Amino acid sequence: MTQIKEASTIQENKQAAFKECPVTYVMERIGGYWKPIILFHLLAGSKRYSEIKKAVPGITEKVLIQHLKQLEADNLVIREARPVVPPYVTYRLTVSGMGLRPVMYAMANWAVEDSEANGTPMYKSLGNFPETPKLAAV
């Protein structure tokens, strides 16, 4: 794997943005195309690897494994393996991962409203969003 040159201008710029902008912190942890989708599906509770794979049909096995490992390393997901044959592995959100619930809800709510406003309504509504948060309490 290629080493990251810590003293490069790009790395210095990233560090400056990381310290100045809280959104940069969030994007560093959950950024990308697949991570928010994986986290969204885990809001409903623990899921086995195969359940996540079915819930996110466009993702490749390699990318799913990589992202689950990254989410685990970032302390957003807990991987539980039970020593049985065949292996039984489940994934669930940590307390920090559950803290993303209002963020994920806000993103989903914006998507539904914006898609309707643009004349391309979503196929799903937020009626089945896992435990819709009480926004007044946030």
PyMOL commands that set and color helices and strands:
alter all, ss='L'
color gray80, all
select helices_A, chain A and resi 9-20+22-30+35-42+49-55+61-73+95-98+101-117+126-128+135-137
alter helices_A, ss='H'
color red, helices_A
select strands_A, chain A and resi 47-48+77-82+88-93
alter strands_A, ss='S'
color yellow, strands_A
deselect
rebuild
show_as cartoon
